[in-house]
Amino acid sequence: MSRAAAPPAIDRDTIRAQAREIAEKTEAAPQDKKSRTFFDAVRASSIPYLPCFLQEDAGELFVRSYEAFYLMARASVPLAVGLTMHQYNLAALATLPVPSVPEFERRRQMLVDTIRRYRSLMAISSFGENIKHKDEAFRNVVAVPQSDGGFVCSGSKGFQSIASEADILLFSGFVGDEMGMFYVNLKNQPAIELGPSLFPGAMALTDTRPVQFNNLRLKSRNVLSISDDLTDHVSFYATAWFEALVTAAYLGGACRALEEVRKFANSVHTDDDEPLAEVDGFLVDSGRLSLELRSQLVMARSFGLCCDRYCRLVRAQGDPEEIDRVANDLMDCGSLIKYSATRAACHIVSGARNLIGTRSMGPHHPIAALSEQVLFGPMHPTISARIERSFGADMLSNEPYTGMFAWALS
Ligand SMILES: Cc1cc2nc3c(=O)[nH]c(=O)nc-3n(C[C@H](O)[C@H](O)[C@H](O)COP(=O)(O)OP(=O)(O)OC[C@H]3O[C@@H](n4cnc5c(N)ncnc54)[C@H](O)[C@@H]3O)c2cc1C
């Protein structure tokens, strides 16, 4: 009788050690080998499979994942951002309880189990659409139902990170007027065509490409949802996860910039022979940047609390009104973490650049690449204007304003 393999160690210290090792290997690899080195080390670790082992503990899953991505991003922001696409989707699919749709629970469990068994990585093809000219052609995927329960998909999607590395692609597509959610094996898939890299500069290693679907045939088991309600439900929860988790990558980059400031300040002296690290103004400026970074790290942890509360309430089939309020708080929590942490990352890297001076912009200095990379943070969904509008409308409503998270963090 064969015995099931023991689950891998996923305690805090093990995950931190794995993330540090991945960062060290990636840092040491030459530029053209960084991606291969990173993904080989990632696949050998437990980090991308944490969601498979912590399905019932969303809070712990968030904290473990956040720390790992923060540490890995010190070596490469774009590789960490790319891998975030896998982690947030898998985390959202694995942890979201949908007791009212057992068929969804069954199919997503098959996907989660497959990813764990084959140590797969998953890419996501843009669920949101770009703003466009009023006469511009419709660009999305249309999935046409077949008599055997399967679908044939055609159309295109704008953005897909880790395009060449991922084994599985999760995507949305119209089924009539409803938005469905599907997945497909990406390897040796002639019906899926990847376009050229969208970000060829310092973010090239995200490997983000447009994707074309040429009559892709799907089996019924590859369907996760064919209704707007279910697709929206999963997408909103997944977006909150994305917003909170992606900040780990950008703050990891900001932390790396501060490490460069530390090394610089301890290696140079003023004309009076005073180490720069002991010059009061330099010390105070550094302290401000460190405070900003650490405040964001503390704030990000609140997502784990909200998320855990939400999942437990749904599993316990709690009061529907309370579930709704906690869900709204969870969305707000993800948005405000993404909004303020990605802005802070830009500010911290800019501050580090000013403290080190022009040598930080030399072609091989980490801050030169980081200066470009952090600019991408605020551009991720949800777009800042939407977050600002939503928070403004909330503040200016007819109810007295408290700003409290009365439900998710109480
Ligand atoms: C590094 C990176 C990797 C990515 N990887 C993936 C991936 O793997 N999978 C995936 O699905 N997506 C991915 N995306 C894409 C992402 O999901 C978004 O679709 C994309 O970032 C949206 O940005 P946009 O600038 O194209 O938005 P647009 O919708 O084109 O908006 C452009 C600008 O118009 C303005 N604007 C738009 N709407 C409004 C409004 N309602 N009110 C006011 N102003 C508005 C804003 O100033 C906004 O910045 C990635 C993005 C980045 C940056």
PDBQT file of the ligand as one rigid body, heavy atoms in Angstrom, charges set to zero:
ROOT
HETATM    1  C1  LIG A 501       3.796  45.023 -14.807  1.00  0.00    +0.000 C 
HETATM    2  C2  LIG A 501       2.383  44.651 -15.142  1.00  0.00    +0.000 A 
HETATM    3  C3  LIG A 501       2.038  43.315 -15.279  1.00  0.00    +0.000 A 
HETATM    4  C4  LIG A 501       0.721  42.956 -15.574  1.00  0.00    +0.000 A 
HETATM    5  N1  LIG A 501       0.405  41.623 -15.695  1.00  0.00    +0.000 NA
HETATM    6  C5  LIG A 501      -0.882  41.267 -15.892  1.00  0.00    +0.000 A 
HETATM    7  C6  LIG A 501      -1.271  39.896 -15.931  1.00  0.00    +0.000 A 
HETATM    8  O1  LIG A 501      -0.460  38.980 -15.799  1.00  0.00    +0.000 OA
HETATM    9  N2  LIG A 501      -2.581  39.600 -16.125  1.00  0.00    +0.000 N 
HETATM   10  C7  LIG A 501      -3.518  40.578 -16.260  1.00  0.00    +0.000 A 
HETATM   11  O2  LIG A 501      -4.684  40.233 -16.365  1.00  0.00    +0.000 OA
HETATM   12  N3  LIG A 501      -3.186  41.879 -16.251  1.00  0.00    +0.000 NA
HETATM   13  C8  LIG A 501      -1.896  42.258 -16.076  1.00  0.00    +0.000 A 
HETATM   14  N4  LIG A 501      -1.561  43.586 -16.076  1.00  0.00    +0.000 N 
HETATM   15  C9  LIG A 501      -2.544  44.575 -16.531  1.00  0.00    +0.000 C 
HETATM   16  C10 LIG A 501      -3.450  45.071 -15.474  1.00  0.00    +0.000 C 
HETATM   17  O3  LIG A 501      -4.301  44.029 -15.072  1.00  0.00    +0.000 OA
HETATM   18  C11 LIG A 501      -4.292  46.228 -15.950  1.00  0.00    +0.000 C 
HETATM   19  O4  LIG A 501      -5.148  45.813 -16.954  1.00  0.00    +0.000 OA
HETATM   20  C12 LIG A 501      -3.530  47.352 -16.483  1.00  0.00    +0.000 C 
HETATM   21  O5  LIG A 501      -2.423  47.625 -15.661  1.00  0.00    +0.000 OA
HETATM   22  C13 LIG A 501      -4.468  48.543 -16.522  1.00  0.00    +0.000 C 
HETATM   23  O6  LIG A 501      -3.704  49.647 -16.805  1.00  0.00    +0.000 OA
HETATM   24  P1  LIG A 501      -3.907  50.523 -18.114  1.00  0.00    +0.000 P 
HETATM   25  O7  LIG A 501      -2.931  51.620 -17.946  1.00  0.00    +0.000 OA
HETATM   26  O8  LIG A 501      -3.775  49.704 -19.327  1.00  0.00    +0.000 OA
HETATM   27  O9  LIG A 501      -5.416  51.012 -17.883  1.00  0.00    +0.000 OA
HETATM   28  P2  LIG A 501      -6.464  51.825 -18.792  1.00  0.00    +0.000 P 
HETATM   29  O10 LIG A 501      -7.754  51.248 -18.499  1.00  0.00    +0.000 OA
HETATM   30  O11 LIG A 501      -5.977  51.800 -20.226  1.00  0.00    +0.000 OA
HETATM   31  O12 LIG A 501      -6.348  53.248 -18.198  1.00  0.00    +0.000 OA
HETATM   32  C14 LIG A 501      -5.331  54.185 -18.599  1.00  0.00    +0.000 C 
HETATM   33  C15 LIG A 501      -5.456  55.471 -17.787  1.00  0.00    +0.000 C 
HETATM   34  O13 LIG A 501      -6.701  56.108 -18.069  1.00  0.00    +0.000 OA
HETATM   35  C16 LIG A 501      -7.209  56.727 -16.899  1.00  0.00    +0.000 C 
HETATM   36  N5  LIG A 501      -8.491  56.118 -16.544  1.00  0.00    +0.000 N 
HETATM   37  C17 LIG A 501      -8.960  54.892 -16.925  1.00  0.00    +0.000 A 
HETATM   38  N6  LIG A 501     -10.188  54.682 -16.412  1.00  0.00    +0.000 NA
HETATM   39  C18 LIG A 501     -10.487  55.747 -15.662  1.00  0.00    +0.000 A 
HETATM   40  C19 LIG A 501     -11.599  56.117 -14.876  1.00  0.00    +0.000 A 
HETATM   41  N7  LIG A 501     -12.647  55.302 -14.737  1.00  0.00    +0.000 N 
HETATM   42  N8  LIG A 501     -11.574  57.319 -14.242  1.00  0.00    +0.000 NA
HETATM   43  C20 LIG A 501     -10.519  58.154 -14.367  1.00  0.00    +0.000 A 
HETATM   44  N9  LIG A 501      -9.432  57.842 -15.087  1.00  0.00    +0.000 NA
HETATM   45  C21 LIG A 501      -9.420  56.672 -15.736  1.00  0.00    +0.000 A 
HETATM   46  C22 LIG A 501      -6.209  56.503 -15.771  1.00  0.00    +0.000 C 
HETATM   47  O14 LIG A 501      -5.354  57.600 -15.652  1.00  0.00    +0.000 OA
HETATM   48  C23 LIG A 501      -5.450  55.265 -16.268  1.00  0.00    +0.000 C 
HETATM   49  O15 LIG A 501      -4.126  55.204 -15.740  1.00  0.00    +0.000 OA
HETATM   50  C24 LIG A 501      -0.256  43.964 -15.774  1.00  0.00    +0.000 A 
HETATM   51  C25 LIG A 501       0.091  45.310 -15.624  1.00  0.00    +0.000 A 
HETATM   52  C26 LIG A 501       1.381  45.663 -15.311  1.00  0.00    +0.000 A 
HETATM   53  C27 LIG A 501       1.708  47.117 -15.158  1.00  0.00    +0.000 C 
ENDROOT
TORSDOF 0
